[in-house]
Amino acid sequence: MTFIAMNRFRVALGREADFEEVWRRRQSDLPSTPGFVVFHLLRGASDDAATLFVSHTLWETRAAFEDWTRSEAFRRAHAGAPKTQGLYLGPPQFEGFEAVVETTRTG
């Protein structure tokens, strides 16, 4: 069953490019991680204080995601957190979802 893991970030206005650059430069072992399918960094709407960003990963199973969160690769990927000080308005908010209905493109 497909699992989607997302973190929502409220990024301070004017710091969007800095936030995006942190993600572009981040070391990632995701492509070689068992069960990993795809990653997206999504930019959403802005209000008077922040712009919403969401990190979105698709996994083959919840177990594959959970295995990754206990791995050395996960620790390496998150070691750069001090570089993000001042970018966020509050901590990231995690959301995890298991797919119950899935429709894919045919042909």
Biopython code that builds the backbone (N, CA, C, O; Angstrom):
import numpy as np
from Bio.PDB.StructureBuilder import StructureBuilder

atoms = [
    (1, "MET", "N", (0.840, -1.185, 0.000)),
    (1, "MET", "CA", (0.000, 0.000, 0.000)),
    (1, "MET", "C", (0.886, 1.248, 0.000)),
    (1, "MET", "O", (1.869, 1.307, 0.738)),
    (2, "THR", "N", (0.553, 2.219, -0.799)),
    (2, "THR", "CA", (1.313, 3.461, -0.908)),
    (2, "THR", "C", (1.181, 4.292, 0.362)),
    (2, "THR", "O", (0.114, 4.353, 0.972)),
    (3, "PHE", "N", (2.296, 4.939, 0.757)),
    (3, "PHE", "CA", (2.307, 5.825, 1.916)),
    (3, "PHE", "C", (2.859, 7.169, 1.483)),
    (3, "PHE", "O", (3.870, 7.234, 0.784)),
    (4, "ILE", "N", (2.198, 8.246, 1.898)),
    (4, "ILE", "CA", (2.645, 9.603, 1.605)),
    (4, "ILE", "C", (3.041, 10.267, 2.911)),
    (4, "ILE", "O", (2.263, 10.306, 3.864)),
    (5, "ALA", "N", (4.272, 10.792, 2.945)),
    (5, "ALA", "CA", (4.775, 11.510, 4.111)),
    (5, "ALA", "C", (4.982, 12.966, 3.717)),
    (5, "ALA", "O", (5.633, 13.262, 2.716)),
    (6, "MET", "N", (4.423, 13.867, 4.512)),
    (6, "MET", "CA", (4.528, 15.288, 4.199)),
    (6, "MET", "C", (4.894, 16.071, 5.459)),
    (6, "MET", "O", (4.477, 15.734, 6.567)),
    (7, "ASN", "N", (5.675, 17.110, 5.258)),
    (7, "ASN", "CA", (5.946, 18.084, 6.305)),
    (7, "ASN", "C", (5.558, 19.445, 5.786)),
    (7, "ASN", "O", (5.957, 19.837, 4.689)),
    (8, "ARG", "N", (4.771, 20.178, 6.577)),
    (8, "ARG", "CA", (4.366, 21.539, 6.218)),
    (8, "ARG", "C", (5.295, 22.517, 6.929)),
    (8, "ARG", "O", (5.572, 22.387, 8.122)),
    (9, "PHE", "N", (5.764, 23.493, 6.170)),
    (9, "PHE", "CA", (6.655, 24.524, 6.692)),
    (9, "PHE", "C", (6.039, 25.889, 6.415)),
    (9, "PHE", "O", (5.662, 26.188, 5.282)),
    (10, "ARG", "N", (5.939, 26.708, 7.445)),
    (10, "ARG", "CA", (5.558, 28.112, 7.253)),
    (10, "ARG", "C", (6.858, 28.898, 7.222)),
    (10, "ARG", "O", (7.520, 29.068, 8.245)),
    (11, "VAL", "N", (7.217, 29.373, 6.035)),
    (11, "VAL", "CA", (8.497, 30.046, 5.816)),
    (11, "VAL", "C", (8.283, 31.551, 5.863)),
    (11, "VAL", "O", (7.384, 32.085, 5.212)),
    (12, "ALA", "N", (9.118, 32.225, 6.640)),
    (12, "ALA", "CA", (9.001, 33.677, 6.809)),
    (12, "ALA", "C", (9.044, 34.378, 5.454)),
    (12, "ALA", "O", (9.845, 34.033, 4.585)),
    (13, "LEU", "N", (8.169, 35.368, 5.291)),
    (13, "LEU", "CA", (8.142, 36.134, 4.047)),
    (13, "LEU", "C", (9.525, 36.720, 3.767)),
    (13, "LEU", "O", (10.200, 37.222, 4.666)),
    (14, "GLY", "N", (9.920, 36.646, 2.520)),
    (14, "GLY", "CA", (11.224, 37.148, 2.119)),
    (14, "GLY", "C", (12.343, 36.135, 2.243)),
    (14, "GLY", "O", (13.457, 36.389, 1.785)),
    (15, "ARG", "N", (12.066, 34.973, 2.862)),
    (15, "ARG", "CA", (13.087, 33.935, 3.067)),
    (15, "ARG", "C", (12.841, 32.716, 2.186)),
    (15, "ARG", "O", (13.517, 31.699, 2.339)),
    (16, "GLU", "N", (11.887, 32.804, 1.270)),
    (16, "GLU", "CA", (11.521, 31.673, 0.431)),
    (16, "GLU", "C", (12.712, 31.158, -0.392)),
    (16, "GLU", "O", (12.943, 29.950, -0.455)),
    (17, "ALA", "N", (13.455, 32.052, -1.012)),
    (17, "ALA", "CA", (14.600, 31.629, -1.843)),
    (17, "ALA", "C", (15.651, 30.939, -0.986)),
    (17, "ALA", "O", (16.261, 29.964, -1.426)),
    (18, "ASP", "N", (15.877, 31.435, 0.244)),
    (18, "ASP", "CA", (16.831, 30.792, 1.151)),
    (18, "ASP", "C", (16.384, 29.377, 1.490)),
    (18, "ASP", "O", (17.188, 28.445, 1.490)),
    (19, "PHE", "N", (15.096, 29.225, 1.779)),
    (19, "PHE", "CA", (14.538, 27.920, 2.110)),
    (19, "PHE", "C", (14.690, 26.955, 0.935)),
    (19, "PHE", "O", (15.114, 25.814, 1.112)),
    (20, "GLU", "N", (14.345, 27.416, -0.250)),
    (20, "GLU", "CA", (14.467, 26.563, -1.432)),
    (20, "GLU", "C", (15.920, 26.161, -1.673)),
    (20, "GLU", "O", (16.186, 25.027, -2.070)),
    (21, "GLU", "N", (16.849, 27.061, -1.440)),
    (21, "GLU", "CA", (18.266, 26.759, -1.649)),
    (21, "GLU", "C", (18.768, 25.698, -0.659)),
    (21, "GLU", "O", (19.577, 24.845, -1.024)),
    (22, "VAL", "N", (18.295, 25.749, 0.578)),
    (22, "VAL", "CA", (18.654, 24.713, 1.554)),
    (22, "VAL", "C", (18.275, 23.339, 1.005)),
    (22, "VAL", "O", (19.051, 22.390, 1.115)),
    (23, "TRP", "N", (17.101, 23.231, 0.423)),
    (23, "TRP", "CA", (16.634, 21.949, -0.115)),
    (23, "TRP", "C", (17.406, 21.546, -1.362)),
    (23, "TRP", "O", (17.674, 20.362, -1.567)),
    (24, "ARG", "N", (17.764, 22.513, -2.195)),
    (24, "ARG", "CA", (18.535, 22.191, -3.411)),
    (24, "ARG", "C", (19.926, 21.657, -3.070)),
    (24, "ARG", "O", (20.443, 20.778, -3.759)),
    (25, "ARG", "N", (20.520, 22.181, -2.022)),
    (25, "ARG", "CA", (21.884, 21.814, -1.647)),
    (25, "ARG", "C", (21.946, 20.617, -0.692)),
    (25, "ARG", "O", (23.027, 20.094, -0.422)),
    (26, "ARG", "N", (20.822, 20.197, -0.196)),
    (26, "ARG", "CA", (20.751, 19.131, 0.802)),
    (26, "ARG", "C", (21.204, 17.794, 0.220)),
    (26, "ARG", "O", (20.797, 17.412, -0.878)),
    (27, "GLN", "N", (22.052, 17.089, 0.969)),
    (27, "GLN", "CA", (22.453, 15.748, 0.561)),
    (27, "GLN", "C", (21.253, 14.822, 0.723)),
    (27, "GLN", "O", (20.579, 14.830, 1.753)),
    (28, "SER", "N", (21.003, 14.035, -0.298)),
    (28, "SER", "CA", (19.869, 13.114, -0.229)),
    (28, "SER", "C", (20.272, 11.743, -0.737)),
    (28, "SER", "O", (20.812, 11.597, -1.833)),
    (29, "ASP", "N", (19.995, 10.744, 0.086)),
    (29, "ASP", "CA", (20.174, 9.348, -0.303)),
    (29, "ASP", "C", (18.838, 8.719, -0.689)),
    (29, "ASP", "O", (18.754, 7.510, -0.900)),
    (30, "LEU", "N", (17.792, 9.548, -0.779)),
    (30, "LEU", "CA", (16.463, 9.000, -1.057)),
    (30, "LEU", "C", (16.405, 8.130, -2.308)),
    (30, "LEU", "O", (15.808, 7.054, -2.257)),
    (31, "PRO", "N", (16.997, 8.544, -3.431)),
    (31, "PRO", "CA", (16.855, 7.715, -4.630)),
    (31, "PRO", "C", (17.325, 6.272, -4.474)),
    (31, "PRO", "O", (16.844, 5.384, -5.179)),
    (32, "SER", "N", (18.256, 6.032, -3.559)),
    (32, "SER", "CA", (18.746, 4.664, -3.366)),
    (32, "SER", "C", (18.124, 3.986, -2.141)),
    (32, "SER", "O", (18.543, 2.893, -1.759)),
    (33, "THR", "N", (17.143, 4.618, -1.535)),
    (33, "THR", "CA", (16.505, 4.076, -0.331)),
    (33, "THR", "C", (15.413, 3.077, -0.711)),
    (33, "THR", "O", (14.536, 3.398, -1.513)),
    (34, "PRO", "N", (15.456, 1.867, -0.142)),
    (34, "PRO", "CA", (14.416, 0.875, -0.452)),
    (34, "PRO", "C", (13.021, 1.410, -0.147)),
    (34, "PRO", "O", (12.774, 1.943, 0.935)),
    (35, "GLY", "N", (12.123, 1.266, -1.097)),
    (35, "GLY", "CA", (10.739, 1.665, -0.901)),
    (35, "GLY", "C", (10.427, 3.107, -1.282)),
    (35, "GLY", "O", (9.257, 3.482, -1.356)),
    (36, "PHE", "N", (11.455, 3.925, -1.527)),
    (36, "PHE", "CA", (11.231, 5.315, -1.921)),
    (36, "PHE", "C", (10.749, 5.370, -3.369)),
    (36, "PHE", "O", (11.234, 4.625, -4.220)),
    (37, "VAL", "N", (9.783, 6.265, -3.645)),
    (37, "VAL", "CA", (9.248, 6.414, -5.000)),
    (37, "VAL", "C", (9.584, 7.788, -5.577)),
    (37, "VAL", "O", (10.202, 7.873, -6.639)),
    (38, "VAL", "N", (9.185, 8.869, -4.891)),
    (38, "VAL", "CA", (9.402, 10.215, -5.431)),
    (38, "VAL", "C", (9.344, 11.254, -4.310)),
    (38, "VAL", "O", (8.683, 11.056, -3.290)),
    (39, "PHE", "N", (10.055, 12.369, -4.527)),
    (39, "PHE", "CA", (10.057, 13.512, -3.612)),
    (39, "PHE", "C", (9.660, 14.762, -4.382)),
    (39, "PHE", "O", (10.059, 14.949, -5.531)),
    (40, "HIS", "N", (8.870, 15.616, -3.737)),
    (40, "HIS", "CA", (8.552, 16.938, -4.272)),
    (40, "HIS", "C", (8.672, 17.957, -3.138)),
    (40, "HIS", "O", (8.280, 17.681, -2.005)),
    (41, "LEU", "N", (9.213, 19.127, -3.448)),
    (41, "LEU", "CA", (9.102, 20.270, -2.552)),
    (41, "LEU", "C", (8.087, 21.196, -3.204)),
    (41, "LEU", "O", (8.301, 21.675, -4.317)),
    (42, "LEU", "N", (6.988, 21.446, -2.514)),
    (42, "LEU", "CA", (5.866, 22.202, -3.064)),
    (42, "LEU", "C", (5.776, 23.575, -2.402)),
    (42, "LEU", "O", (5.900, 23.702, -1.184)),
    (43, "ARG", "N", (5.562, 24.585, -3.215)),
    (43, "ARG", "CA", (5.385, 25.944, -2.711)),
    (43, "ARG", "C", (3.915, 26.303, -2.836)),
    (43, "ARG", "O", (3.318, 26.159, -3.902)),
    (44, "GLY", "N", (3.339, 26.770, -1.738)),
    (44, "GLY", "CA", (1.924, 27.114, -1.729)),
    (44, "GLY", "C", (1.690, 28.600, -1.603)),
    (44, "GLY", "O", (2.518, 29.416, -2.008)),
    (45, "ALA", "N", (0.564, 28.934, -1.041)),
    (45, "ALA", "CA", (0.125, 30.316, -0.912)),
    (45, "ALA", "C", (0.890, 31.046, 0.191)),
    (45, "ALA", "O", (1.460, 30.439, 1.097)),
    (46, "SER", "N", (0.877, 32.366, 0.077)),
    (46, "SER", "CA", (1.453, 33.233, 1.108)),
    (46, "SER", "C", (0.331, 33.987, 1.801)),
    (46, "SER", "O", (-0.708, 34.277, 1.207)),
    (47, "ASP", "N", (0.564, 34.299, 3.073)),
    (47, "ASP", "CA", (-0.333, 35.206, 3.784)),
    (47, "ASP", "C", (0.506, 36.406, 4.215)),
    (47, "ASP", "O", (1.565, 36.643, 3.634)),
    (48, "ASP", "N", (0.074, 37.156, 5.196)),
    (48, "ASP", "CA", (0.809, 38.357, 5.588)),
    (48, "ASP", "C", (2.072, 38.060, 6.392)),
    (48, "ASP", "O", (2.841, 38.979, 6.670)),
    (49, "ALA", "N", (2.309, 36.805, 6.773)),
    (49, "ALA", "CA", (3.478, 36.466, 7.583)),
    (49, "ALA", "C", (4.380, 35.403, 6.964)),
    (49, "ALA", "O", (5.580, 35.384, 7.237)),
    (50, "ALA", "N", (3.825, 34.519, 6.138)),
    (50, "ALA", "CA", (4.606, 33.352, 5.709)),
    (50, "ALA", "C", (4.116, 32.813, 4.371)),
    (50, "ALA", "O", (3.032, 33.140, 3.889)),
    (51, "THR", "N", (4.971, 31.970, 3.796)),
    (51, "THR", "CA", (4.616, 31.195, 2.612)),
    (51, "THR", "C", (4.617, 29.733, 3.014)),
    (51, "THR", "O", (5.529, 29.278, 3.704)),
    (52, "LEU", "N", (3.608, 28.998, 2.590)),
    (52, "LEU", "CA", (3.502, 27.581, 2.909)),
    (52, "LEU", "C", (4.330, 26.763, 1.920)),
    (52, "LEU", "O", (4.216, 26.935, 0.706)),
    (53, "PHE", "N", (5.160, 25.874, 2.454)),
    (53, "PHE", "CA", (5.879, 24.881, 1.662)),
    (53, "PHE", "C", (5.541, 23.517, 2.234)),
    (53, "PHE", "O", (5.268, 23.384, 3.427)),
    (54, "VAL", "N", (5.560, 22.502, 1.377)),
    (54, "VAL", "CA", (5.322, 21.131, 1.818)),
    (54, "VAL", "C", (6.370, 20.238, 1.177)),
    (54, "VAL", "O", (6.562, 20.269, -0.038)),
    (55, "SER", "N", (7.052, 19.435, 2.002)),
    (55, "SER", "CA", (7.882, 18.363, 1.454)),
    (55, "SER", "C", (6.971, 17.149, 1.352)),
    (55, "SER", "O", (6.253, 16.820, 2.296)),
    (56, "HIS", "N", (7.005, 16.491, 0.209)),
    (56, "HIS", "CA", (6.052, 15.423, -0.100)),
    (56, "HIS", "C", (6.838, 14.231, -0.630)),
    (56, "HIS", "O", (7.467, 14.326, -1.684)),
    (57, "THR", "N", (6.810, 13.116, 0.083)),
    (57, "THR", "CA", (7.468, 11.906, -0.398)),
    (57, "THR", "C", (6.448, 10.796, -0.521)),
    (57, "THR", "O", (5.539, 10.652, 0.295)),
    (58, "LEU", "N", (6.632, 10.020, -1.565)),
    (58, "LEU", "CA", (5.779, 8.869, -1.819)),
    (58, "LEU", "C", (6.624, 7.627, -1.597)),
    (58, "LEU", "O", (7.735, 7.517, -2.115)),
    (59, "TRP", "N", (6.088, 6.695, -0.822)),
    (59, "TRP", "CA", (6.775, 5.458, -0.449)),
    (59, "TRP", "C", (5.931, 4.263, -0.845)),
    (59, "TRP", "O", (4.706, 4.363, -0.916)),
    (60, "GLU", "N", (6.567, 3.145, -1.101)),
    (60, "GLU", "CA", (5.824, 1.924, -1.425)),
    (60, "GLU", "C", (4.973, 1.465, -0.247)),
    (60, "GLU", "O", (3.859, 0.976, -0.435)),
    (61, "THR", "N", (5.502, 1.624, 0.977)),
    (61, "THR", "CA", (4.784, 1.210, 2.185)),
    (61, "THR", "C", (5.139, 2.133, 3.343)),
    (61, "THR", "O", (6.160, 2.819, 3.314)),
    (62, "ARG", "N", (4.283, 2.141, 4.365)),
    (62, "ARG", "CA", (4.593, 2.886, 5.596)),
    (62, "ARG", "C", (5.869, 2.324, 6.231)),
    (62, "ARG", "O", (6.694, 3.078, 6.746)),
    (63, "ALA", "N", (6.025, 1.007, 6.193)),
    (63, "ALA", "CA", (7.209, 0.378, 6.789)),
    (63, "ALA", "C", (8.489, 0.881, 6.127)),
    (63, "ALA", "O", (9.484, 1.107, 6.816)),
    (64, "ALA", "N", (8.487, 1.061, 4.807)),
    (64, "ALA", "CA", (9.669, 1.572, 4.114)),
    (64, "ALA", "C", (10.002, 2.981, 4.609)),
    (64, "ALA", "O", (11.170, 3.293, 4.841)),
    (65, "PHE", "N", (8.990, 3.828, 4.771)),
    (65, "PHE", "CA", (9.198, 5.172, 5.301)),
    (65, "PHE", "C", (9.760, 5.116, 6.713)),
    (65, "PHE", "O", (10.730, 5.806, 7.028)),
    (66, "GLU", "N", (9.151, 4.293, 7.563)),
    (66, "GLU", "CA", (9.601, 4.203, 8.953)),
    (66, "GLU", "C", (11.020, 3.659, 9.043)),
    (66, "GLU", "O", (11.798, 4.111, 9.883)),
    (67, "ASP", "N", (11.369, 2.700, 8.195)),
    (67, "ASP", "CA", (12.746, 2.194, 8.163)),
    (67, "ASP", "C", (13.718, 3.319, 7.826)),
    (67, "ASP", "O", (14.787, 3.425, 8.428)),
    (68, "TRP", "N", (13.344, 4.158, 6.863)),
    (68, "TRP", "CA", (14.208, 5.276, 6.476)),
    (68, "TRP", "C", (14.393, 6.252, 7.639)),
    (68, "TRP", "O", (15.489, 6.780, 7.829)),
    (69, "THR", "N", (13.331, 6.500, 8.425)),
    (69, "THR", "CA", (13.445, 7.455, 9.533)),
    (69, "THR", "C", (14.384, 6.960, 10.633)),
    (69, "THR", "O", (14.823, 7.747, 11.471)),
    (70, "ARG", "N", (14.689, 5.677, 10.636)),
    (70, "ARG", "CA", (15.614, 5.118, 11.631)),
    (70, "ARG", "C", (17.020, 4.905, 11.058)),
    (70, "ARG", "O", (17.879, 4.325, 11.721)),
    (71, "SER", "N", (17.250, 5.368, 9.845)),
    (71, "SER", "CA", (18.510, 5.086, 9.159)),
    (71, "SER", "C", (19.553, 6.187, 9.349)),
    (71, "SER", "O", (19.241, 7.316, 9.728)),
    (72, "GLU", "N", (20.792, 5.819, 9.073)),
    (72, "GLU", "CA", (21.885, 6.796, 9.078)),
    (72, "GLU", "C", (21.662, 7.837, 7.985)),
    (72, "GLU", "O", (21.994, 9.006, 8.180)),
    (73, "ALA", "N", (21.114, 7.443, 6.852)),
    (73, "ALA", "CA", (20.829, 8.378, 5.763)),
    (73, "ALA", "C", (19.852, 9.468, 6.222)),
    (73, "ALA", "O", (20.004, 10.632, 5.852)),
    (74, "PHE", "N", (18.867, 9.097, 7.014)),
    (74, "PHE", "CA", (17.912, 10.071, 7.554)),
    (74, "PHE", "C", (18.640, 11.064, 8.454)),
    (74, "PHE", "O", (18.423, 12.271, 8.352)),
    (75, "ARG", "N", (19.501, 10.559, 9.334)),
    (75, "ARG", "CA", (20.242, 11.440, 10.244)),
    (75, "ARG", "C", (21.128, 12.408, 9.458)),
    (75, "ARG", "O", (21.209, 13.588, 9.799)),
    (76, "ARG", "N", (21.788, 11.918, 8.412)),
    (76, "ARG", "CA", (22.620, 12.791, 7.576)),
    (76, "ARG", "C", (21.780, 13.872, 6.894)),
    (76, "ARG", "O", (22.169, 15.038, 6.846)),
    (77, "ALA", "N", (20.628, 13.468, 6.371)),
    (77, "ALA", "CA", (19.767, 14.406, 5.645)),
    (77, "ALA", "C", (19.251, 15.527, 6.546)),
    (77, "ALA", "O", (18.996, 16.637, 6.079)),
    (78, "HIS", "N", (19.100, 15.235, 7.829)),
    (78, "HIS", "CA", (18.549, 16.220, 8.756)),
    (78, "HIS", "C", (19.612, 16.895, 9.614)),
    (78, "HIS", "O", (19.277, 17.675, 10.506)),
    (79, "ALA", "N", (20.870, 16.614, 9.361)),
    (79, "ALA", "CA", (21.955, 17.206, 10.147)),
    (79, "ALA", "C", (22.101, 18.694, 9.902)),
    (79, "ALA", "O", (22.673, 19.394, 10.738)),
    (80, "GLY", "N", (21.605, 19.200, 8.786)),
    (80, "GLY", "CA", (21.756, 20.610, 8.453)),
    (80, "GLY", "C", (20.689, 21.505, 9.045)),
    (80, "GLY", "O", (20.587, 22.668, 8.653)),
    (81, "ALA", "N", (19.896, 21.010, 9.966)),
    (81, "ALA", "CA", (18.797, 21.795, 10.530)),
    (81, "ALA", "C", (19.232, 23.156, 11.083)),
    (81, "ALA", "O", (18.471, 24.114, 10.949)),
    (82, "PRO", "N", (20.418, 23.297, 11.700)),
    (82, "PRO", "CA", (20.800, 24.624, 12.193)),
    (82, "PRO", "C", (20.861, 25.683, 11.087)),
    (82, "PRO", "O", (20.707, 26.869, 11.377)),
    (83, "LYS", "N", (21.077, 25.293, 9.843)),
    (83, "LYS", "CA", (21.132, 26.245, 8.724)),
    (83, "LYS", "C", (19.771, 26.869, 8.441)),
    (83, "LYS", "O", (19.681, 27.853, 7.706)),
    (84, "THR", "N", (18.722, 26.311, 9.011)),
    (84, "THR", "CA", (17.375, 26.791, 8.724)),
    (84, "THR", "C", (16.844, 27.728, 9.806)),
    (84, "THR", "O", (15.687, 28.144, 9.735)),
    (85, "GLN", "N", (17.649, 28.068, 10.790)),
    (85, "GLN", "CA", (17.177, 28.960, 11.844)),
    (85, "GLN", "C", (16.720, 30.283, 11.242)),
    (85, "GLN", "O", (17.408, 30.865, 10.403)),
    (86, "GLY", "N", (15.569, 30.745, 11.671)),
    (86, "GLY", "CA", (15.019, 31.993, 11.189)),
    (86, "GLY", "C", (14.189, 31.868, 9.927)),
    (86, "GLY", "O", (13.543, 32.828, 9.508)),
    (87, "LEU", "N", (14.201, 30.694, 9.318)),
    (87, "LEU", "CA", (13.404, 30.510, 8.100)),
    (87, "LEU", "C", (11.954, 30.177, 8.413)),
    (87, "LEU", "O", (11.050, 30.611, 7.699)),
    (88, "TYR", "N", (11.724, 29.407, 9.479)),
    (88, "TYR", "CA", (10.389, 28.884, 9.782)),
    (88, "TYR", "C", (9.679, 29.732, 10.824)),
    (88, "TYR", "O", (10.301, 30.314, 11.713)),
    (89, "LEU", "N", (8.365, 29.787, 10.689)),
    (89, "LEU", "CA", (7.521, 30.329, 11.742)),
    (89, "LEU", "C", (6.898, 29.121, 12.431)),
    (89, "LEU", "O", (5.817, 28.674, 12.049)),
    (90, "GLY", "N", (7.569, 28.601, 13.432)),
    (90, "GLY", "CA", (7.129, 27.397, 14.116)),
    (90, "GLY", "C", (7.764, 26.161, 13.513)),
    (90, "GLY", "O", (8.359, 26.226, 12.437)),
    (91, "PRO", "N", (7.641, 25.030, 14.202)),
    (91, "PRO", "CA", (8.249, 23.788, 13.720)),
    (91, "PRO", "C", (7.479, 23.207, 12.538)),
    (91, "PRO", "O", (6.296, 23.499, 12.366)),
    (92, "PRO", "N", (8.143, 22.385, 11.722)),
    (92, "PRO", "CA", (7.423, 21.691, 10.651)),
    (92, "PRO", "C", (6.323, 20.809, 11.236)),
    (92, "PRO", "O", (6.456, 20.285, 12.342)),
    (93, "GLN", "N", (5.243, 20.653, 10.485)),
    (93, "GLN", "CA", (4.123, 19.820, 10.913)),
    (93, "GLN", "C", (4.071, 18.584, 10.031)),
    (93, "GLN", "O", (3.827, 18.686, 8.829)),
    (94, "PHE", "N", (4.300, 17.405, 10.629)),
    (94, "PHE", "CA", (4.293, 16.153, 9.880)),
    (94, "PHE", "C", (2.869, 15.655, 9.669)),
    (94, "PHE", "O", (2.013, 15.769, 10.547)),
    (95, "GLU", "N", (2.635, 15.097, 8.475)),
    (95, "GLU", "CA", (1.375, 14.427, 8.163)),
    (95, "GLU", "C", (1.704, 13.173, 7.377)),
    (95, "GLU", "O", (2.469, 13.238, 6.416)),
    (96, "GLY", "N", (1.150, 12.043, 7.756)),
    (96, "GLY", "CA", (1.368, 10.790, 7.044)),
    (96, "GLY", "C", (0.034, 10.198, 6.621)),
    (96, "GLY", "O", (-0.941, 10.224, 7.372)),
    (97, "PHE", "N", (0.005, 9.657, 5.391)),
    (97, "PHE", "CA", (-1.244, 9.139, 4.844)),
    (97, "PHE", "C", (-1.007, 7.816, 4.141)),
    (97, "PHE", "O", (-0.024, 7.662, 3.416)),
    (98, "GLU", "N", (-1.898, 6.863, 4.350)),
    (98, "GLU", "CA", (-1.904, 5.624, 3.579)),
    (98, "GLU", "C", (-2.965, 5.739, 2.499)),
    (98, "GLU", "O", (-4.099, 6.129, 2.777)),
    (99, "ALA", "N", (-2.605, 5.402, 1.278)),
    (99, "ALA", "CA", (-3.548, 5.475, 0.168)),
    (99, "ALA", "C", (-4.619, 4.401, 0.339)),
    (99, "ALA", "O", (-4.309, 3.243, 0.618)),
    (100, "VAL", "N", (-5.868, 4.789, 0.172)),
    (100, "VAL", "CA", (-6.966, 3.835, 0.245)),
    (100, "VAL", "C", (-7.637, 3.658, -1.114)),
    (100, "VAL", "O", (-8.279, 2.638, -1.364)),
    (101, "VAL", "N", (-7.489, 4.646, -1.988)),
    (101, "VAL", "CA", (-7.963, 4.567, -3.366)),
    (101, "VAL", "C", (-6.877, 5.195, -4.219)),
    (101, "VAL", "O", (-6.366, 6.267, -3.892)),
    (102, "GLU", "N", (-6.524, 4.537, -5.304)),
    (102, "GLU", "CA", (-5.492, 5.081, -6.180)),
    (102, "GLU", "C", (-5.922, 4.905, -7.638)),
    (102, "GLU", "O", (-6.346, 3.825, -8.049)),
    (103, "THR", "N", (-5.804, 5.973, -8.397)),
    (103, "THR", "CA", (-6.079, 5.935, -9.825)),
    (103, "THR", "C", (-4.832, 6.404, -10.535)),
    (103, "THR", "O", (-4.277, 7.449, -10.198)),
    (104, "THR", "N", (-4.390, 5.646, -11.508)),
    (104, "THR", "CA", (-3.198, 6.029, -12.262)),
    (104, "THR", "C", (-3.552, 6.217, -13.729)),
    (104, "THR", "O", (-4.580, 5.739, -14.209)),
    (105, "ARG", "N", (-2.697, 6.907, -14.405)),
    (105, "ARG", "CA", (-2.869, 7.152, -15.840)),
    (105, "ARG", "C", (-2.602, 5.865, -16.600)),
    (105, "ARG", "O", (-1.634, 5.162, -16.313)),
    (106, "THR", "N", (-3.437, 5.559, -17.546)),
    (106, "THR", "CA", (-3.215, 4.373, -18.382)),
    (106, "THR", "C", (-2.767, 4.826, -19.761)),
    (106, "THR", "O", (-3.186, 5.866, -20.269)),
    (107, "GLY", "N", (-1.892, 4.003, -20.356)),
    (107, "GLY", "CA", (-1.448, 4.285, -21.715)),
    (107, "GLY", "C", (-0.474, 5.318, -21.751)),
    (107, "GLY", "O", (0.006, 5.677, -22.826)),
]
sb = StructureBuilder()
sb.init_structure("model")
sb.init_model(0)
sb.init_chain("A")
sb.init_seg("    ")
for serial, (resi, resn, name, xyz) in enumerate(atoms, 1):
    if name == "N":
        sb.init_residue(resn, " ", resi, " ")
    sb.init_atom(name, np.array(xyz, "f"), 0.0, 1.0, " ", f" {name:<3s}", serial, name[0])
structure = sb.get_structure()
